[in-house]
Amino acid sequence: MRPVLAIFLFFLTLSFANAQSYSIVDGRAIKMYQEGEALTLIRNYDEAIEKYQNAIKREASFLEAYVKLAQLQITQGKLEDAENTASVGKGKLGGKNASNKNRADIGWVFTNLYLKQGKFQEAFNEFVTVDPLFEESFRQSHYYSEMKAQMDFLTTQLGNFKQIEKERLPEPLNEFQLQYFPVLTADGEQMLFTKRDGIGNNDKEDIYMAYVSPEGAWSKPQSVAQAINSPYNEGTCSITADGNILIYTSCDAPDSEGSCDLYIAYKVNGMWQRPKNMGKNVNSRSWDSQPSLSADGRVLFFSSNRKGGYGGNDIWYTVMQNEATWSEAKNLGPIVNTPKDEISPFMFFNNEILFFSSNGHPGFGGMDIQLSKVIDGEFTKPTNLGFPINDQLDQVALFITAQKDYAYFTELTTSENENDRSLLYRFKFPDEISLGENLTVTEGKVFNSKTGEPIDATLSLVSLANDSTLYQFKADGKTGAFTMLYPEKAISGLYVEKKGFLPKIYNVDRDNVKNVKDLKVELIPVASGEEFIFENVFFEFDEYQLRSESISSLSRLVKFLAENPNVNILITGHTDNVGSAIYNQKLSLDRAKSVQEYMTSHGFHHGRVLVEGKGDNEPMVPNTTVQNQALNRRITIKIL
């Protein structure tokens, strides 16, 4: 039984316990009842239940005793016993001594009972029936206000329940006593989860992983790495879309800032490196746990009960400054966080939708999964995912694949004859819950064009509309392999960069990069005479002024020259064959000069950025189609 529920019902009991008159006059029965009240106050529930039962045995029409007995049975999770008790009590309401208050008390018990059973329509109907009977003093209470808010929420949900089919993940998964908090890489091929062998104090947590085959069969789970799992507790982890950055919770480690801290580990050349505590900017002296990384690992969300929040547990976030430092953690604010608990954040792969669990926002009872969208940099008012994703039990975590096909979660099973088990499940995510535009997940490799060796280059997908980085990943230094996510509608450029090499620039749509499943990227070492196409530099039709969408590429050329102070470049303009040769030559030169002016405005001497215009003299492809003509209208950069 959750302590919160016990305290909640305990105070409910008090709200009805101060009556000075009873539905019976038998003094001995009333004395037993009062003894039960005293035992309830010190939380000796078993003996209190016995007192109430004895009072009912002595006086079968003792309505107040039925109420108290049923409430304690709900508190102990004995819902079937509580329903039987309340039903017998309800049958006694026809007696001559029954009052409207007795009817209200029994109705309140049934309303709470039905909510705990997940019978939401019955709970709503019962509340509507007895609501007019509640005394005005009770209507002013916190308990009534919360119940009224939940009933108002149910009016928006009843009749709109979604159809989902929960599927327990097959063997060899779910082989442990407890496994929970599943997360997957963007390709859906690797799952990580927290494994625990029992609920005793000496049963530690570890992070385990499994792989799925193309046929859908899962490998036997194994420890994620010896460098990660230690004699201390490791669990509730988050991993980047490409599987190369891992953040997890570790408790009571020697270098901990508090009870539980967040740690970070990087995979380099296919091997997990030794993890590091994320430091005082992220961790506190309190509980810090349940991390969720943005897809590329640049923003981290997590739950903490540190000072400065709005309730017990709040959602906080921190931003990566570089691979060594993170910004000071900030509270996500009162739109998401409430005076109660918000835990288990999950930022979807598009970096625009945050899921989290809360008992402070309208819900069905306990912890419910909520959704908040990021619009213009602000989080919107959360919405409940609805039934049956949420129900009367606690829903504490949800993970949705980048393909938006499945949602993974944990379900706790409890029985009187067996120990608790926590198992991994999934269901097809409902189409009616919008997750924004579709994402394409692709993979590729970066290598040296001269030697064929792999390169640990940085790949950035940048919105050309506002020069914002949508995703940033790093290729593996051992294999050159990388993962990239492409939003369906974003007008974007892909920039592949490594110091000592010429940058490779793609226009994602024009180059059809998002449809390439195994993109081979060749980077050319910086050397005199080498040349690359300066993609994503835009001009108005028949004009030479740079458009704002060019900033992403221009800023990267600035960075390239800054990193290579001994390099001088030649900026060459090219056109298609529309128009006269003289006109095209002048237009191409003017466009090259526009790029030159941008560079000199950022501190580079004219001598480092020379220009020329070739007009239509050096087409890449024959000017036979509109598409070919577009390819021939370009700027190239040559190393001098």
C-alpha positions as CSV (number, residue, x, y, z in Angstrom):
1,M,0.0,0.0,0.0
2,R,1.4,3.4,-1.0
3,P,2.0,5.7,2.1
4,V,0.3,8.6,0.2
5,L,-2.9,6.6,-0.3
6,A,-2.9,5.5,3.4
7,I,-2.5,9.1,4.6
8,F,-5.1,10.2,2.1
9,L,-7.8,7.8,3.3
10,F,-6.7,8.3,6.9
11,F,-7.6,12.0,6.6
12,L,-10.8,11.1,4.8
13,T,-11.7,9.0,7.8
14,L,-11.2,12.0,10.1
15,S,-13.4,14.2,7.9
16,F,-16.3,12.0,8.8
17,A,-15.3,11.0,12.3
18,N,-16.3,14.1,14.3
19,A,-20.0,13.4,14.5
20,Q,-21.4,13.5,18.1
21,S,-24.4,11.3,17.4
22,Y,-24.6,7.9,15.9
23,S,-27.2,5.8,14.0
24,I,-27.4,3.4,17.0
25,V,-27.7,3.8,20.8
26,D,-25.9,0.7,22.0
27,G,-23.2,2.0,24.3
28,R,-20.9,-1.1,24.1
29,A,-20.9,-1.0,20.3
30,I,-20.2,2.7,20.3
31,K,-17.3,2.1,22.7
32,M,-15.8,-0.5,20.4
33,Y,-16.2,2.0,17.5
34,Q,-14.4,4.7,19.4
35,E,-11.6,2.3,20.3
36,G,-11.3,1.5,16.6
37,E,-10.9,5.3,16.0
38,A,-8.1,5.5,18.6
39,L,-6.3,2.6,17.0
40,T,-6.7,4.2,13.5
41,L,-5.0,7.4,14.8
42,I,-1.9,5.4,15.7
43,R,-2.2,3.4,12.4
44,N,-2.8,0.1,14.1
45,Y,-5.2,-0.8,11.3
46,D,-5.5,-4.5,11.9
47,E,-6.7,-4.1,15.4
48,A,-8.9,-1.1,14.4
49,I,-10.6,-3.3,11.8
50,E,-11.3,-5.9,14.4
51,K,-12.9,-3.3,16.7
52,Y,-15.2,-2.1,13.8
53,Q,-16.1,-5.6,12.9
54,N,-17.0,-6.4,16.6
55,A,-19.1,-3.2,16.7
56,I,-21.0,-4.4,13.6
57,K,-21.5,-7.9,15.1
58,R,-23.0,-6.4,18.2
59,E,-25.2,-3.9,16.2
60,A,-25.7,-4.8,12.6
61,S,-27.2,-1.4,11.7
62,F,-24.2,0.6,12.9
63,L,-23.7,2.7,9.7
64,E,-20.7,4.7,10.9
65,A,-18.8,1.4,11.6
66,Y,-19.4,0.2,8.1
67,V,-18.0,3.4,6.7
68,K,-14.9,3.2,8.9
69,L,-14.3,-0.5,8.2
70,A,-14.6,-0.1,4.5
71,Q,-12.3,2.9,4.4
72,L,-9.6,1.0,6.3
73,Q,-10.0,-2.0,4.0
74,I,-9.5,0.3,1.0
75,T,-6.4,1.7,2.7
76,Q,-5.0,-1.9,3.0
77,G,-5.8,-2.6,-0.6
78,K,-8.5,-5.2,0.3
79,L,-10.9,-3.8,-2.3
80,E,-13.1,-6.9,-2.5
81,D,-13.6,-6.9,1.3
82,A,-14.3,-3.1,1.2
83,E,-17.0,-3.6,-1.5
84,N,-18.7,-6.3,0.6
85,T,-18.6,-4.1,3.7
86,A,-19.9,-1.0,1.9
87,S,-22.6,-3.0,0.2
88,V,-23.9,-4.4,3.5
89,G,-23.8,-0.9,5.0
90,K,-25.6,0.5,2.0
91,G,-28.3,-2.1,2.5
92,K,-28.9,-0.7,6.0
93,L,-29.6,2.9,4.8
94,G,-33.3,2.1,4.8
95,G,-33.4,2.0,8.6
96,K,-35.3,4.7,10.5
97,N,-32.1,6.2,12.0
98,A,-30.2,6.6,8.7
99,S,-29.5,10.2,7.8
100,N,-28.4,12.1,4.7
101,K,-25.0,12.2,6.3
102,N,-24.9,8.4,6.5
103,R,-26.0,8.3,2.8
104,A,-23.3,10.8,1.9
105,D,-20.6,8.8,3.8
106,I,-21.5,5.5,2.2
107,G,-21.6,7.3,-1.2
108,W,-18.1,8.8,-0.6
109,V,-16.8,5.3,0.2
110,F,-18.2,3.8,-3.0
111,T,-16.9,6.7,-5.1
112,N,-13.3,6.1,-3.7
113,L,-13.7,2.4,-4.0
114,Y,-14.8,2.5,-7.7
115,L,-11.9,4.8,-8.5
116,K,-9.4,2.3,-6.9
117,Q,-11.0,-0.5,-8.9
118,G,-10.8,1.4,-12.2
119,K,-14.6,1.6,-12.5
120,F,-14.6,5.2,-13.6
121,Q,-18.2,5.4,-14.9
122,E,-19.6,3.9,-11.7
123,A,-17.4,6.3,-9.6
124,F,-18.8,9.2,-11.6
125,N,-22.4,8.1,-11.3
126,E,-22.0,7.5,-7.5
127,F,-20.5,11.0,-7.0
128,V,-23.2,12.7,-9.0
129,T,-25.8,10.9,-6.9
130,V,-24.4,11.8,-3.4
131,D,-22.9,15.2,-4.2
132,P,-26.1,17.1,-3.2
133,L,-26.0,15.4,0.3
134,F,-22.5,16.6,1.3
135,E,-22.5,19.2,4.1
136,E,-21.2,22.7,3.2
137,S,-18.3,22.3,5.7
138,F,-17.1,19.2,3.8
139,R,-17.4,21.0,0.4
140,Q,-14.8,23.5,1.6
141,S,-12.3,20.8,2.3
142,H,-9.2,19.9,0.3
143,Y,-10.5,16.4,-0.2
144,Y,-13.8,17.4,-1.8
145,S,-12.0,19.9,-4.1
146,E,-9.6,17.2,-5.3
147,M,-12.5,14.7,-5.9
148,K,-14.6,17.3,-7.7
149,A,-11.6,18.1,-10.0
150,Q,-11.2,14.4,-10.7
151,M,-14.9,14.1,-11.6
152,D,-14.6,17.1,-13.8
153,F,-11.7,15.4,-15.6
154,L,-13.7,12.2,-16.0
155,T,-16.4,14.1,-17.8
156,T,-13.8,14.8,-20.5
157,Q,-12.7,11.2,-20.7
158,L,-15.8,8.9,-20.3
159,G,-16.8,7.6,-23.7
160,N,-13.4,8.6,-25.3
161,F,-11.4,5.6,-24.1
162,K,-8.7,4.4,-26.6
163,Q,-8.3,0.9,-27.8
164,I,-4.8,-0.5,-27.1
165,E,-3.6,-4.1,-26.8
166,K,-0.8,-4.6,-24.3
167,E,1.8,-7.2,-25.3
168,R,4.3,-8.8,-22.9
169,L,7.7,-8.9,-24.4
170,P,8.8,-12.4,-25.2
171,E,11.6,-14.6,-23.8
172,P,14.5,-14.3,-23.2
173,L,13.3,-10.9,-22.0
174,N,11.5,-10.7,-18.7
175,E,13.7,-13.4,-17.1
176,F,14.4,-11.4,-14.0
177,Q,12.3,-10.8,-10.9
178,L,12.2,-7.1,-11.6
179,Q,13.0,-5.3,-14.9
180,Y,11.8,-1.7,-15.6
181,F,12.4,1.6,-17.3
182,P,13.1,0.3,-20.9
183,V,14.8,2.7,-23.4
184,L,15.7,2.0,-27.0
185,T,18.1,3.5,-29.6
186,A,16.5,5.3,-32.6
187,D,16.8,2.3,-34.9
188,G,14.9,0.2,-32.4
189,E,17.6,-2.5,-32.4
190,Q,19.0,-2.1,-28.9
191,M,17.1,-2.0,-25.6
192,L,18.5,-1.0,-22.2
193,F,16.6,-1.5,-18.9
194,T,17.1,-1.6,-15.2
195,K,17.4,-5.1,-13.7
196,R,16.9,-6.0,-10.1
197,D,16.7,-9.5,-8.6
198,G,14.4,-8.6,-5.6
199,I,13.0,-6.0,-3.4
200,G,15.3,-6.5,-0.4
201,N,17.9,-4.0,0.8
202,N,20.7,-6.1,-0.6
203,D,19.2,-6.6,-4.0
204,K,21.1,-4.2,-6.2
205,E,20.2,-2.6,-9.5
206,D,22.2,-3.0,-12.8
207,I,21.7,-1.8,-16.4
208,Y,21.2,-4.6,-18.9
209,M,20.8,-4.6,-22.6
210,A,19.4,-6.8,-25.4
211,Y,19.4,-6.6,-29.2
212,V,16.6,-7.5,-31.6
213,S,17.2,-9.4,-34.8
214,P,15.7,-8.3,-38.2
215,E,13.2,-11.1,-37.6
216,G,12.1,-9.6,-34.3
217,A,13.8,-12.1,-31.9
218,W,15.5,-10.6,-28.8
219,S,18.9,-11.7,-27.6
220,K,19.5,-12.8,-24.1
221,P,19.9,-9.7,-21.8
222,Q,23.4,-9.1,-20.6
223,S,25.2,-6.4,-18.5
224,V,25.7,-3.3,-20.5
225,A,29.4,-3.1,-19.6
226,Q,31.8,-3.9,-16.8
227,A,32.8,-0.2,-16.9
228,I,29.2,0.8,-16.1
229,N,27.8,-1.7,-13.6
230,S,29.6,-1.7,-10.2
231,P,29.1,-2.9,-6.7
232,Y,26.7,0.1,-6.2
233,N,23.3,0.6,-7.7
234,E,23.0,1.6,-11.4
235,G,19.7,2.1,-13.1
236,T,17.0,4.3,-14.8
237,C,19.1,5.2,-17.7
238,S,18.8,7.2,-20.9
239,I,20.8,6.8,-24.2
240,T,21.2,8.9,-27.3
241,A,19.5,8.0,-30.5
242,D,22.8,6.6,-31.9
243,G,23.6,4.7,-28.7
244,N,26.9,6.5,-27.9
245,I,26.1,8.6,-24.8
246,L,24.6,7.0,-21.7
247,I,23.3,8.8,-18.6
248,Y,22.1,6.8,-15.7
249,T,21.4,6.9,-12.0
250,S,23.8,5.6,-9.4
251,C,23.0,5.6,-5.7
252,D,25.4,5.8,-2.7
253,A,28.6,5.7,-4.8
254,P,31.7,7.2,-3.1
255,D,31.8,10.2,-5.3
256,S,28.1,11.0,-5.0
257,E,26.8,14.5,-4.3
258,G,23.7,13.1,-2.6
259,S,21.7,9.9,-2.2
260,C,21.3,9.3,-5.9
261,D,23.3,11.0,-8.7
262,L,23.4,11.1,-12.4
263,Y,26.5,9.8,-14.2
264,I,27.5,10.0,-17.9
265,A,29.5,7.6,-20.0
266,Y,30.7,7.8,-23.7
267,K,31.1,5.0,-26.1
268,V,34.5,5.5,-27.9
269,N,35.5,3.2,-30.8
270,G,32.8,0.8,-29.7
271,M,33.7,0.6,-26.0
272,W,32.1,2.3,-23.0
273,Q,34.5,4.5,-21.2
274,R,34.7,4.9,-17.5
275,P,31.6,6.9,-16.4
276,K,31.9,10.3,-14.6
277,N,29.6,12.0,-12.0
278,M,27.9,14.8,-13.8
279,G,29.0,17.3,-11.1
280,K,27.4,19.9,-9.0
281,N,25.8,21.8,-11.9
282,V,23.6,18.8,-12.4
283,N,23.5,16.8,-9.2
284,S,22.5,18.0,-5.7
285,R,22.6,16.8,-2.1
286,S,19.1,15.4,-2.8
287,W,17.7,12.7,-5.0
288,D,18.5,13.1,-8.7
289,S,17.3,10.4,-11.0
290,Q,15.3,9.2,-14.0
291,P,17.2,10.9,-16.8
292,S,16.0,11.5,-20.3
293,L,18.4,12.7,-23.0
294,S,17.3,14.6,-26.1
295,A,17.9,12.4,-29.1
296,D,21.4,13.8,-29.8
297,G,22.4,14.2,-26.1
298,R,22.5,18.0,-25.9
299,V,19.7,18.5,-23.4
300,L,19.0,16.3,-20.3
301,F,15.8,16.2,-18.4
302,F,15.5,14.4,-15.0
303,S,13.5,14.2,-11.8
304,S,14.7,15.6,-8.5
305,N,13.3,16.5,-5.0
306,R,15.9,19.2,-4.4
307,K,15.1,22.6,-3.0
308,G,13.8,25.3,-5.2
309,G,11.0,23.2,-6.8
310,Y,7.3,23.4,-6.8
311,G,6.5,20.1,-5.0
312,G,8.0,16.8,-3.9
313,N,9.6,15.7,-7.1
314,D,9.9,18.1,-10.1
315,I,11.3,17.8,-13.6
316,W,14.6,19.7,-14.1
317,Y,16.8,20.2,-17.1
318,T,20.4,21.0,-18.0
319,V,22.1,21.8,-21.4
320,M,25.4,20.5,-22.6
321,Q,28.1,23.2,-22.9
322,N,30.7,20.8,-24.3
323,E,31.6,17.2,-23.7
324,A,33.0,18.1,-20.3
325,T,30.5,20.5,-18.8
326,W,26.8,21.0,-18.4
327,S,24.9,24.1,-17.5
328,E,23.4,24.6,-14.0
329,A,20.2,22.6,-13.8
330,K,17.0,24.6,-13.9
331,N,13.5,23.8,-12.9
332,L,11.1,23.2,-15.9
333,G,8.6,25.6,-14.3
334,P,5.0,25.6,-13.0
335,I,3.3,24.7,-16.2
336,V,4.8,21.2,-16.0
337,N,5.6,20.9,-12.3
338,T,2.9,21.0,-9.5
339,P,2.9,21.0,-5.7
340,K,2.7,17.1,-6.0
341,D,5.1,14.8,-7.9
342,E,6.4,14.9,-11.4
343,I,8.8,12.1,-12.4
344,S,10.1,9.9,-15.2
345,P,10.5,12.5,-18.1
346,F,10.9,11.2,-21.6
347,M,11.7,13.7,-24.4
348,F,10.5,12.2,-27.7
349,F,13.0,12.0,-30.6
350,N,11.8,15.1,-32.3
351,N,12.7,17.2,-29.2
352,E,9.3,18.8,-29.3
353,I,7.1,16.5,-27.0
354,L,7.8,15.8,-23.3
355,F,6.1,12.8,-21.6
356,F,6.3,12.5,-17.8
357,S,4.4,10.9,-14.9
358,S,2.5,13.1,-12.4
359,N,-0.1,12.9,-9.6
360,G,-0.5,16.6,-9.6
361,H,-2.3,17.1,-13.0
362,P,-5.8,15.8,-13.7
363,G,-5.8,12.0,-13.9
364,F,-7.4,8.7,-13.1
365,G,-5.7,8.2,-9.8
366,G,-2.1,7.7,-8.8
367,M,0.6,8.6,-11.3
368,D,-0.6,9.3,-14.8
369,I,1.4,9.8,-18.0
370,Q,1.1,13.4,-19.3
371,L,2.2,15.1,-22.5
372,S,3.5,18.6,-23.0
373,K,4.5,20.1,-26.3
374,V,7.3,22.6,-26.9
375,I,5.9,25.6,-28.9
376,D,8.1,28.6,-29.6
377,G,10.5,27.4,-26.8
378,E,7.7,27.1,-24.2
379,F,6.1,24.0,-22.7
380,T,2.3,23.9,-23.1
381,K,-0.2,22.9,-20.5
382,P,0.1,19.1,-20.1
383,T,-2.7,16.7,-21.3
384,N,-3.5,13.3,-20.0
385,L,-2.8,10.4,-22.4
386,G,-6.2,8.9,-21.4
387,F,-7.5,5.4,-20.6
388,P,-6.3,2.7,-20.8
389,I,-2.7,4.0,-21.2
390,N,-3.5,5.5,-17.8
391,D,-5.7,3.8,-15.3
392,Q,-6.3,3.7,-11.5
393,L,-2.8,2.3,-10.9
394,D,0.6,4.1,-11.1
395,Q,2.0,4.6,-14.6
396,V,5.6,5.8,-14.0
397,A,7.3,5.6,-17.4
398,L,6.7,5.4,-21.1
399,F,9.2,5.2,-24.0
400,I,8.0,5.6,-27.6
401,T,10.1,4.6,-30.6
402,A,11.4,7.1,-33.1
403,Q,9.2,5.4,-35.7
404,K,6.1,6.1,-33.5
405,D,5.0,2.5,-33.8
406,Y,5.3,1.1,-30.3
407,A,5.3,2.4,-26.7
408,Y,7.3,0.5,-24.2
409,F,6.4,0.4,-20.5
410,T,6.6,-1.6,-17.2
411,E,3.8,-3.3,-15.5
412,L,3.9,-4.3,-11.8
413,T,2.2,-7.5,-10.8
414,T,1.4,-8.3,-7.2
415,S,-0.3,-11.3,-5.7
416,E,-0.7,-12.7,-2.2
417,N,1.1,-16.0,-3.0
418,E,4.1,-14.6,-5.0
419,N,6.6,-11.8,-4.7
420,D,6.2,-8.7,-6.8
421,R,7.3,-8.9,-10.4
422,S,8.0,-6.0,-12.8
423,L,7.7,-7.0,-16.4
424,L,8.4,-5.2,-19.8
425,Y,5.4,-4.6,-22.1
426,R,4.6,-2.7,-25.2
427,F,1.6,-1.6,-27.2
428,K,1.0,0.0,-30.6
429,F,0.9,3.8,-29.9
430,P,-2.5,5.3,-30.8
431,D,-2.5,7.3,-34.0
432,E,-4.9,9.8,-32.5
433,I,-2.2,11.1,-30.1
434,S,-0.2,13.4,-32.4
435,L,3.6,13.1,-32.1
436,G,4.3,15.7,-34.8
437,E,6.0,15.1,-38.2
438,N,7.5,11.7,-39.0
439,L,11.2,11.0,-38.5
440,T,13.4,9.1,-40.9
441,V,16.2,7.2,-39.1
442,T,19.2,6.5,-41.3
443,E,22.8,5.3,-40.9
444,G,26.0,5.8,-42.7
445,K,29.8,6.0,-42.4
446,V,32.4,8.7,-42.6
447,F,35.9,8.0,-43.9
448,N,39.0,9.6,-45.3
449,S,38.7,9.9,-49.1
450,K,42.4,9.3,-49.5
451,T,43.0,6.4,-47.1
452,G,39.6,4.9,-46.5
453,E,40.1,5.2,-42.8
454,P,37.1,5.9,-40.6
455,I,36.7,9.4,-39.2
456,D,35.0,10.5,-35.9
457,A,33.5,13.5,-37.6
458,T,30.7,15.6,-36.2
459,L,27.4,15.6,-38.1
460,S,24.9,18.4,-37.7
461,L,21.5,18.6,-39.1
462,V,20.6,22.3,-39.2
463,S,17.4,24.1,-40.0
464,L,18.1,26.4,-42.9
465,A,15.1,28.6,-41.9
466,N,16.6,29.8,-38.6
467,D,20.1,28.3,-38.4
468,S,19.1,26.1,-35.4
469,T,20.7,22.7,-34.9
470,L,18.1,20.0,-35.0
471,Y,20.4,17.1,-34.2
472,Q,24.1,16.6,-33.7
473,F,25.8,13.3,-33.7
474,K,29.4,12.0,-33.9
475,A,30.6,9.2,-36.1
476,D,32.4,6.3,-34.4
477,G,36.2,6.6,-34.6
478,K,36.6,2.8,-35.0
479,T,34.1,2.2,-37.8
480,G,33.0,5.7,-39.0
481,A,29.4,4.7,-38.4
482,F,26.8,7.3,-37.5
483,T,23.0,7.6,-37.0
484,M,21.0,10.6,-38.2
485,L,17.4,11.6,-37.7
486,Y,15.5,13.6,-40.4
487,P,12.2,15.4,-39.7
488,E,9.8,14.9,-42.5
489,K,9.1,18.6,-43.3
490,A,12.2,20.4,-42.1
491,I,14.2,22.3,-44.8
492,S,17.6,21.4,-43.6
493,G,21.3,21.0,-44.3
494,L,23.6,18.2,-43.2
495,Y,27.1,19.4,-42.2
496,V,29.9,16.8,-41.7
497,E,33.0,18.3,-40.1
498,K,36.3,17.3,-38.7
499,K,39.3,19.5,-38.1
500,G,41.9,18.9,-40.7
501,F,39.4,18.0,-43.4
502,L,37.2,20.0,-45.8
503,P,33.6,20.1,-44.6
504,K,31.0,18.1,-46.5
505,I,27.8,20.0,-47.0
506,Y,24.5,18.5,-48.1
507,N,21.1,20.0,-48.9
508,V,19.0,17.3,-47.4
509,D,16.0,17.6,-49.8
510,R,17.8,18.3,-53.0
511,D,20.4,15.6,-52.4
512,N,17.8,13.1,-51.2
513,V,20.0,12.4,-48.2
514,K,17.2,11.4,-45.8
515,N,16.3,8.5,-48.2
516,V,19.8,7.0,-48.2
517,K,19.9,4.2,-45.8
518,D,23.7,3.7,-45.9
519,L,25.2,7.1,-46.7
520,K,28.9,7.0,-47.5
521,V,30.6,10.4,-46.6
522,E,34.1,11.0,-47.9
523,L,36.0,13.8,-46.2
524,I,38.9,15.3,-48.1
525,P,42.0,16.2,-46.1
526,V,42.9,19.9,-46.2
527,A,45.5,20.4,-49.0
528,S,46.3,22.9,-51.7
529,G,44.2,22.4,-54.8
530,E,41.3,20.5,-53.0
531,E,37.8,21.8,-53.6
532,F,34.3,21.4,-52.3
533,I,30.8,22.5,-53.3
534,F,29.6,25.2,-50.9
535,E,26.0,24.0,-50.5
536,N,23.1,25.9,-48.9
537,V,24.2,29.3,-50.1
538,F,21.1,31.0,-51.5
539,F,20.4,34.0,-53.7
540,E,17.2,35.5,-55.0
541,F,16.4,34.8,-58.6
542,D,18.7,36.7,-60.9
543,E,20.2,38.5,-57.8
544,Y,23.5,38.3,-55.9
545,Q,22.4,39.3,-52.3
546,L,22.7,36.5,-49.9
547,R,19.4,35.1,-48.4
548,S,19.1,34.5,-44.7
549,E,18.9,30.7,-45.3
550,S,22.6,30.9,-46.2
551,I,23.8,31.7,-42.6
552,S,24.3,28.1,-41.6
553,S,26.8,27.4,-44.3
554,L,28.5,30.8,-44.1
555,S,29.1,30.4,-40.3
556,R,30.7,27.1,-41.0
557,L,33.1,28.6,-43.5
558,V,34.0,31.1,-40.8
559,K,34.7,28.3,-38.4
560,F,36.7,26.4,-41.0
561,L,39.0,29.3,-41.7
562,A,39.4,30.0,-38.0
563,E,40.5,26.4,-37.4
564,N,42.9,26.6,-40.3
565,P,44.7,29.9,-40.0
566,N,47.3,29.1,-42.7
567,V,44.6,28.3,-45.3
568,N,43.6,30.7,-48.1
569,I,40.6,30.0,-50.3
570,L,39.2,30.9,-53.7
571,I,35.5,31.5,-53.8
572,T,34.1,30.7,-57.3
573,G,30.6,31.5,-58.6
574,H,28.9,29.4,-61.2
575,T,25.6,29.7,-63.1
576,D,23.5,27.7,-65.5
577,N,23.3,28.5,-69.2
578,V,20.1,30.7,-69.0
579,G,21.1,34.2,-70.2
580,S,24.1,35.5,-72.0
581,A,27.6,34.4,-71.2
582,I,28.7,38.0,-70.3
583,Y,25.7,38.4,-68.0
584,N,26.3,35.0,-66.3
585,Q,30.0,35.7,-65.8
586,K,29.2,39.0,-64.0
587,L,26.4,37.5,-61.9
588,S,28.6,34.6,-60.8
589,L,31.4,37.0,-59.8
590,D,29.0,39.2,-57.8
591,R,27.7,36.2,-56.0
592,A,31.2,35.1,-55.1
593,K,31.9,38.6,-53.9
594,S,28.8,38.5,-51.6
595,V,30.3,35.5,-49.9
596,Q,33.7,37.3,-49.7
597,E,32.1,40.3,-48.1
598,Y,30.5,38.1,-45.4
599,M,33.9,36.6,-44.6
600,T,35.7,39.9,-44.4
601,S,32.9,41.3,-42.2
602,H,33.9,38.5,-39.8
603,G,37.5,39.6,-39.6
604,F,39.2,37.7,-42.5
605,H,41.5,39.7,-44.8
606,H,40.6,39.9,-48.5
607,G,43.9,38.1,-49.2
608,R,42.6,35.0,-47.6
609,V,39.3,34.9,-49.5
610,L,39.8,35.5,-53.2
611,V,37.0,35.4,-55.7
612,E,36.3,34.6,-59.3
613,G,33.3,34.1,-61.5
614,K,33.1,31.3,-64.1
615,G,29.6,32.0,-65.3
616,D,28.3,28.9,-67.2
617,N,31.7,27.8,-68.4
618,E,32.1,24.8,-66.0
619,P,28.8,23.0,-65.6
620,M,28.8,20.0,-63.3
621,V,26.2,18.3,-65.4
622,P,24.7,19.1,-68.8
623,N,22.1,21.9,-68.6
624,T,19.4,19.7,-70.1
625,T,16.9,19.7,-67.3
626,V,15.6,22.1,-64.6
627,Q,17.2,19.8,-62.0
628,N,20.6,19.9,-63.7
629,Q,20.5,23.6,-64.1
630,A,19.9,23.9,-60.3
631,L,23.0,21.8,-59.6
632,N,25.0,24.0,-61.9
633,R,24.1,27.2,-60.0
634,R,26.6,26.9,-57.2
635,I,29.5,28.3,-55.2
636,T,32.7,26.3,-54.8
637,I,35.5,26.7,-52.4
638,K,39.1,25.8,-53.4
639,I,42.1,25.6,-51.1
640,L,45.0,27.7,-52.5
